[in-house]
Amino acid sequence: MNTGMHLKNSALRILILTAVFAAALFVIAYLSGRFYSPVQGDDPEDKIYDRYYVIITDEYRSSFWQSVCEGAKERAEEKNAYVELLGPGLTETHTEEELMEMAIASGVDGIMVCGDGSLEMSMLINEATSKGIPVVTIYHDNAASRRISYVGVSGYNIGSEYGRQIINVLNERKRRAASAPADEETEEGVQTRDEIRVVILSDPQTSFDQNVIASGIWDVLGEEELDTDFYVDILSVDDSNPFMVEEALRDLFLSGQEPDVMICLSELDTTSAYQTVVDFNKVGSVYILGSYDSKKILNAISRNVVFSSISVDTGELGQYGIDAFSDYEETGNTSEYFAADINVIDRNNITDYMKTEEEDEP
């Protein structure tokens, strides 16, 4: 009986190891066959490149990361290198850590990865570096790792911009309150109390970034002589799953403690927030300060569902990542930090962004 169980367990382990090994071989064959083809034909996919880099994030389906990849591809093409966002071409969904392991096993020439500050990710970055694969963290960092550079945005500058947007919200509320009929204490969607509750939607894996952003917000609010009390809270939301974000927001609104301002630091949080505000009929009373400039978010700003959004220059993120690899390969050194630009999108310039979106459509 025990011998039979032992044989079954051994067989199960062999099957699992075989499956893992087969998956690794598939990825290696996929990458090698696609990007190092010895045949050069008319198809761009047949071109032989000097370098092959991958971008790794668990949000590879988002338009944000696809735009980052496009920026990286444009810069890489100038250097006869190829870049791919790793994940969409695989048959199964994988975590960032699994994608890192695959990239290391396939021996790519460089890895751009969205860091998460975790020990596991830092160890994988160190493993890649020890095998001669340079790693650039992008958008979020693993500062304790041996990555060659970090490409991101200044969390403090983002916080400062959000602080200025909160002041704009305050002025908007006062303007609406002043224009309300004199016989009504509170018009629908207009609040006249002298306090504002702000909630920052935070991914627990990148809490340090959010703390820096909160510091930028407080510094801007502290510079102004405002007759309003501000309460800033950080709501921990796991945005690795859209349903978890939606559930967290619904719980917040069902509690009766919905904020006056919601600050969303990702594309997913922004779209989930405005959908929740619409579902709970809170448009005009809950102000959303979003992130990114996807078509959905631009439409929400044009319809006054989202008050404003901070757009990161995703093209620069990708381009600077390639620049870091090039500097490192040519000199053995590179800048430790590259900062991409940010822009605020609101009703004052939304028309320009909508026109650009239409022009970019095929």
DASULRA-V515577 format. One record per residue. N is the residue number from 1. RES is the residue in one letter. PSI is psi in radians with two decimals (* if undefined). Layout:
# DASULRA-V515577
n->N res->RES psi->PSI
n->N res->RES psi->PSI
This chain:
# DASULRA-V515577
n->1 res->M psi->-0.83
n->2 res->N psi->-0.66
n->3 res->T psi->-0.70
n->4 res->G psi->-0.75
n->5 res->M psi->-0.68
n->6 res->H psi->-0.73
n->7 res->L psi->-0.69
n->8 res->K psi->-0.76
n->9 res->N psi->-0.70
n->10 res->S psi->-0.74
n->11 res->A psi->-0.68
n->12 res->L psi->-0.75
n->13 res->R psi->-0.70
n->14 res->I psi->-0.72
n->15 res->L psi->-0.74
n->16 res->I psi->-0.81
n->17 res->L psi->-0.67
n->18 res->T psi->-0.73
n->19 res->A psi->-0.75
n->20 res->V psi->-0.78
n->21 res->F psi->-0.72
n->22 res->A psi->-0.69
n->23 res->A psi->-0.74
n->24 res->A psi->-0.75
n->25 res->L psi->-0.67
n->26 res->F psi->-0.80
n->27 res->V psi->-0.79
n->28 res->I psi->-0.78
n->29 res->A psi->-0.69
n->30 res->Y psi->-0.85
n->31 res->L psi->-0.82
n->32 res->S psi->-0.78
n->33 res->G psi->-0.54
n->34 res->R psi->-0.61
n->35 res->F psi->-0.10
n->36 res->Y psi->0.60
n->37 res->S psi->2.28
n->38 res->P psi->-0.12
n->39 res->V psi->2.27
n->40 res->Q psi->1.92
n->41 res->G psi->-2.76
n->42 res->D psi->-0.44
n->43 res->D psi->2.26
n->44 res->P psi->-0.50
n->45 res->E psi->-0.32
n->46 res->D psi->-0.09
n->47 res->K psi->2.48
n->48 res->I psi->2.16
n->49 res->Y psi->2.66
n->50 res->D psi->-0.53
n->51 res->R psi->2.64
n->52 res->Y psi->2.07
n->53 res->Y psi->2.67
n->54 res->V psi->2.62
n->55 res->I psi->2.27
n->56 res->I psi->2.19
n->57 res->T psi->2.62
n->58 res->D psi->0.02
n->59 res->E psi->0.68
n->60 res->Y psi->-0.21
n->61 res->R psi->-0.21
n->62 res->S psi->2.62
n->63 res->S psi->-0.46
n->64 res->F psi->-0.91
n->65 res->W psi->-0.50
n->66 res->Q psi->-0.63
n->67 res->S psi->-0.67
n->68 res->V psi->-0.78
n->69 res->C psi->-0.69
n->70 res->E psi->-0.71
n->71 res->G psi->-0.71
n->72 res->A psi->-0.70
n->73 res->K psi->-0.72
n->74 res->E psi->-0.79
n->75 res->R psi->-0.66
n->76 res->A psi->-0.62
n->77 res->E psi->-0.58
n->78 res->E psi->-0.39
n->79 res->K psi->0.29
n->80 res->N psi->0.78
n->81 res->A psi->2.74
n->82 res->Y psi->2.49
n->83 res->V psi->2.42
n->84 res->E psi->2.45
n->85 res->L psi->1.92
n->86 res->L psi->2.25
n->87 res->G psi->-0.97
n->88 res->P psi->-0.53
n->89 res->G psi->-0.05
n->90 res->L psi->2.71
n->91 res->T psi->-0.37
n->92 res->E psi->2.79
n->93 res->T psi->2.36
n->94 res->H psi->2.68
n->95 res->T psi->2.92
n->96 res->E psi->-0.72
n->97 res->E psi->-0.72
n->98 res->E psi->-0.69
n->99 res->L psi->-0.65
n->100 res->M psi->-0.77
n->101 res->E psi->-0.71
n->102 res->M psi->-0.76
n->103 res->A psi->-0.71
n->104 res->I psi->-0.78
n->105 res->A psi->-0.56
n->106 res->S psi->-0.15
n->107 res->G psi->0.75
n->108 res->V psi->2.91
n->109 res->D psi->-0.24
n->110 res->G psi->2.62
n->111 res->I psi->2.23
n->112 res->M psi->2.14
n->113 res->V psi->2.42
n->114 res->C psi->1.86
n->115 res->G psi->2.86
n->116 res->D psi->0.08
n->117 res->G psi->-0.01
n->118 res->S psi->2.72
n->119 res->L psi->-0.69
n->120 res->E psi->-0.78
n->121 res->M psi->-0.70
n->122 res->S psi->-0.68
n->123 res->M psi->-0.68
n->124 res->L psi->-0.69
n->125 res->I psi->-0.76
n->126 res->N psi->-0.65
n->127 res->E psi->-0.78
n->128 res->A psi->-0.78
n->129 res->T psi->-0.72
n->130 res->S psi->-0.38
n->131 res->K psi->0.24
n->132 res->G psi->0.26
n->133 res->I psi->1.91
n->134 res->P psi->2.50
n->135 res->V psi->2.30
n->136 res->V psi->2.17
n->137 res->T psi->2.46
n->138 res->I psi->2.30
n->139 res->Y psi->-0.82
n->140 res->H psi->2.60
n->141 res->D psi->2.76
n->142 res->N psi->1.38
n->143 res->A psi->-0.47
n->144 res->A psi->-0.01
n->145 res->S psi->-3.12
n->146 res->R psi->0.50
n->147 res->R psi->2.63
n->148 res->I psi->-0.40
n->149 res->S psi->2.80
n->150 res->Y psi->2.20
n->151 res->V psi->2.06
n->152 res->G psi->-2.68
n->153 res->V psi->2.73
n->154 res->S psi->1.98
n->155 res->G psi->-0.61
n->156 res->Y psi->-0.73
n->157 res->N psi->-0.69
n->158 res->I psi->-0.78
n->159 res->G psi->-0.69
n->160 res->S psi->-0.72
n->161 res->E psi->-0.72
n->162 res->Y psi->-0.64
n->163 res->G psi->-0.75
n->164 res->R psi->-0.61
n->165 res->Q psi->-0.59
n->166 res->I psi->-0.70
n->167 res->I psi->-0.67
n->168 res->N psi->-0.66
n->169 res->V psi->-0.78
n->170 res->L psi->-0.78
n->171 res->N psi->-0.65
n->172 res->E psi->-0.76
n->173 res->R psi->-0.72
n->174 res->K psi->-0.69
n->175 res->R psi->-0.76
n->176 res->R psi->-0.65
n->177 res->A psi->-0.66
n->178 res->A psi->-0.51
n->179 res->S psi->-0.06
n->180 res->A psi->2.60
n->181 res->P psi->2.47
n->182 res->A psi->-0.48
n->183 res->D psi->0.08
n->184 res->E psi->2.19
n->185 res->E psi->-0.68
n->186 res->T psi->2.04
n->187 res->E psi->2.67
n->188 res->E psi->2.22
n->189 res->G psi->-0.01
n->190 res->V psi->2.22
n->191 res->Q psi->2.44
n->192 res->T psi->0.07
n->193 res->R psi->2.63
n->194 res->D psi->0.87
n->195 res->E psi->2.61
n->196 res->I psi->2.24
n->197 res->R psi->2.17
n->198 res->V psi->2.31
n->199 res->V psi->2.21
n->200 res->I psi->2.12
n->201 res->L psi->2.09
n->202 res->S psi->2.34
n->203 res->D psi->2.10
n->204 res->P psi->-0.41
n->205 res->Q psi->-0.29
n->206 res->T psi->0.75
n->207 res->S psi->-0.52
n->208 res->F psi->-0.74
n->209 res->D psi->-0.76
n->210 res->Q psi->-0.57
n->211 res->N psi->-0.69
n->212 res->V psi->-0.72
n->213 res->I psi->-0.76
n->214 res->A psi->-0.65
n->215 res->S psi->-0.73
n->216 res->G psi->-0.69
n->217 res->I psi->-0.87
n->218 res->W psi->-0.67
n->219 res->D psi->-0.71
n->220 res->V psi->-0.78
n->221 res->L psi->-0.61
n->222 res->G psi->-0.37
n->223 res->E psi->-0.33
n->224 res->E psi->2.53
n->225 res->E psi->1.60
n->226 res->L psi->2.43
n->227 res->D psi->0.68
n->228 res->T psi->2.44
n->229 res->D psi->2.27
n->230 res->F psi->2.37
n->231 res->Y psi->2.02
n->232 res->V psi->2.07
n->233 res->D psi->2.68
n->234 res->I psi->2.09
n->235 res->L psi->2.05
n->236 res->S psi->2.09
n->237 res->V psi->2.21
n->238 res->D psi->1.79
n->239 res->D psi->0.37
n->240 res->S psi->-0.26
n->241 res->N psi->2.09
n->242 res->P psi->-0.63
n->243 res->F psi->-0.58
n->244 res->M psi->-0.64
n->245 res->V psi->-0.84
n->246 res->E psi->-0.71
n->247 res->E psi->-0.73
n->248 res->A psi->-0.70
n->249 res->L psi->-0.69
n->250 res->R psi->-0.72
n->251 res->D psi->-0.68
n->252 res->L psi->-0.78
n->253 res->F psi->-0.61
n->254 res->L psi->-0.41
n->255 res->S psi->-0.21
n->256 res->G psi->0.14
n->257 res->Q psi->0.66
n->258 res->E psi->2.54
n->259 res->P psi->2.94
n->260 res->D psi->-0.58
n->261 res->V psi->2.31
n->262 res->M psi->2.17
n->263 res->I psi->2.11
n->264 res->C psi->2.19
n->265 res->L psi->0.17
n->266 res->S psi->2.85
n->267 res->E psi->-0.76
n->268 res->L psi->-0.79
n->269 res->D psi->-0.67
n->270 res->T psi->-0.86
n->271 res->T psi->-0.64
n->272 res->S psi->-0.66
n->273 res->A psi->-0.81
n->274 res->Y psi->-0.52
n->275 res->Q psi->-0.68
n->276 res->T psi->-0.74
n->277 res->V psi->-0.69
n->278 res->V psi->-0.79
n->279 res->D psi->-0.64
n->280 res->F psi->0.18
n->281 res->N psi->0.81
n->282 res->K psi->0.27
n->283 res->V psi->2.20
n->284 res->G psi->-0.35
n->285 res->S psi->-0.41
n->286 res->V psi->2.09
n->287 res->Y psi->2.29
n->288 res->I psi->2.15
n->289 res->L psi->1.86
n->290 res->G psi->-2.92
n->291 res->S psi->2.39
n->292 res->Y psi->3.01
n->293 res->D psi->0.75
n->294 res->S psi->2.88
n->295 res->K psi->-0.70
n->296 res->K psi->-0.75
n->297 res->I psi->-0.70
n->298 res->L psi->-0.73
n->299 res->N psi->-0.67
n->300 res->A psi->-0.64
n->301 res->I psi->-0.73
n->302 res->S psi->-0.46
n->303 res->R psi->0.14
n->304 res->N psi->0.43
n->305 res->V psi->-0.66
n->306 res->V psi->2.26
n->307 res->F psi->-0.81
n->308 res->S psi->2.93
n->309 res->S psi->2.50
n->310 res->I psi->2.12
n->311 res->S psi->2.19
n->312 res->V psi->2.44
n->313 res->D psi->1.58
n->314 res->T psi->-0.56
n->315 res->G psi->-0.72
n->316 res->E psi->-0.67
n->317 res->L psi->-0.86
n->318 res->G psi->-0.73
n->319 res->Q psi->-0.75
n->320 res->Y psi->-0.54
n->321 res->G psi->-0.76
n->322 res->I psi->-0.69
n->323 res->D psi->-0.68
n->324 res->A psi->-0.76
n->325 res->F psi->-0.79
n->326 res->S psi->-0.81
n->327 res->D psi->-0.76
n->328 res->Y psi->-0.72
n->329 res->E psi->-0.57
n->330 res->E psi->-0.62
n->331 res->T psi->-0.23
n->332 res->G psi->-0.01
n->333 res->N psi->2.80
n->334 res->T psi->2.89
n->335 res->S psi->2.40
n->336 res->E psi->-0.45
n->337 res->Y psi->2.24
n->338 res->F psi->2.28
n->339 res->A psi->2.13
n->340 res->A psi->2.72
n->341 res->D psi->2.76
n->342 res->I psi->2.65
n->343 res->N psi->2.55
n->344 res->V psi->2.25
n->345 res->I psi->2.17
n->346 res->D psi->-2.95
n->347 res->R psi->-0.28
n->348 res->N psi->-0.49
n->349 res->N psi->0.18
n->350 res->I psi->-0.58
n->351 res->T psi->-0.71
n->352 res->D psi->-0.72
n->353 res->Y psi->-0.65
n->354 res->M psi->-0.66
n->355 res->K psi->-0.74
n->356 res->T psi->-0.68
n->357 res->E psi->-0.73
n->358 res->E psi->-0.66
n->359 res->E psi->-0.55
n->360 res->D psi->-0.29
n->361 res->E psi->2.43
n->362 res->P psi->*
